[in-house]
């Protein structure tokens, strides 16, 4: 390609020289016009050179552009594949909702959850959160309790067979109520009962079972005719037997989760073992057992390994 260009350049230069010779020979009146013609030919030659040079470089740059384009397409394809895998992972983690199928709208799923919760109010198991012991709790402890209430309600919404939840001893002008509004989006529209009265005056006492780790009796089953009470107490000083003594004061039956019956202590560096769980962890055990009728599976769901307990089968 270069030798052709050089040839064409030489031809153009010889042509220009010929034109210049013609101008020198002419001495008549047309000399001025032919001089302008010579200048025009020179300008056209320069213009042709400028147009031809970029055309040659454009062919050379196109390979580099194509290489970059292919590299960019590979990056886009990898990102698209990762997004697809992430969607499938989230869909698998949703568990129960994946059976409904993605063809349903969020509005439909919300209405389905609402229907299940309202059905639990009439025919499901009942759970009471006793919040009458919060007046001695610090700001930090109230925040932790509000977070536990949020997680408990979230787990209940996802359950196939939800409980009907009632918050007792819960005044709407209390610091805990304000903390729940601050930390929990949509708390005022939660589908549950809220009352400032004590749990012992709201329900018949013969139907009450206060769940406390200090009880001597292990919980054997979830009875639909009973109301299970969880003490809404976050106490960093760890006062012992607070809920147990309150239940005895009102002559209410007590029970504990069957951790001792199905789990054993595991050796750890701190030699720490505790049966004290948060209210949302206790609820996860109750909810899982109510759906599966399997205590080992339920305890595995709610009792963290940090508590120092493991299932007997895992040790044997």
C-alpha positions, 0 to 999 in steps of 0.5 A: 500500500505504501509503494502505491502511495509513493507512486501516486505522489510522484505522479502528482508532483510531476504533474505540478511541475508540468503545470508550473512549466506551462505558466512560465512559458505563457507571457500573455494575459492568461498568465494570472489565471493559470497561476491561480490554477497552479495554486488550486492544484497544490491545495487539492494535492495537500487535501488528498494527502490528509484524507488518505493518511487517516484512512490508513491508520483507521484500518490499523486501529480497528483491530485494537478496538475489536479486541477491546470490544471482545474483552468488554463483552466477556466482562459483561457476560460474567457479570450477567452470569453472577447476577443470575446465580445470586437471584437463584441463591436468594430464591432458594434461601426464601424456602417456603415462599419459593413453593408459591412461585415467582409469578405472584406479586408482592401484594398477593404474598402480603395478602396471603401472609395476612390471611395466615396470621388472621387465621392463627388468631382464631385457631392457631397457637397463642404466644404472649410476650410479657413486657411488664418488667421493662421499667428497670431496663436501660436504653441499650437493653430496650433497643435489644428487646425491640430488635428481638420483637422485630425478629420474632415477628419476622419469623412468625410471618414466614412460618407456614403455621404461625402463632398469634402474638400478644404483647402485654404490659405494653403501654403506648407511651412507654420508652419501649414502645417509642424504641419499637417505632424507631427500630421497626419499620411498620411496627404500628401496623403489625398484626398482633394484639397490644395491651397495657394490661398484665398477662395474668389478667388478660388470659384465664390463669389455667390456660397459661404456661410461663416458659422459663429456663428455671422450671423443673418441668420440660415442655413436651408439646405445644397445646392449642388450648394453652397460652405460652408466655415469654418474659420480655426481659433483657438484663445484662446483670443476669438476675436469676429466676425473675420470670420463674418467681413471677409465675409462682407469685401468680400460681401459673404453671411453668415449663422449660425447653427440653434442652437437657433431654435432647442436648448435652454440654460441649467443651469449649475454651470458656467453659460457658454453658447457658440455657437462657435464650432470647425471646426470638430464639425461644420462638424459633424453637416453638415454631419449628417444633409446631411445624415438624413435631421434632424436638431435636430439629427445633432445638437445633434451629433455635439454640446457638452453638455459642450456648455450649450445647449440641444434640446428643446424636451429633456427639455419639 
